[in-house]
């Protein structure tokens, strides 16, 4: 067992873990500039929420809005990009295999 020369702890402190070249949680070899290995760092970092950020209207209403105002106007209303709207319509059209929906403006 190594003793940290700076703080005299039996376990390496976060500042000294970089010098040992081992993960401070599991002891695997890591780069000298890292504190933890990828596996241990993934356990500590919070995951982003999986909830959609855009409150999407029904597909029929979305297609109707795009036909009237265009992609950019609808994007401003929904606070997203026009490419997000294009992708949403394209994915919905691919899922129902409707050839008419793929020829939208």
Secondary structure, 3 states (H helix, E strand, C coil): CCCCCCCCCCCCCHHHHHHHCECCCCCCECCCCCCCCHHHHHHHCCCCCCCCCCCCCCHHHHHHHHHHHCHHHHHHHHCCCHHHHHHHHHHHHHHHCCCCHHHCC
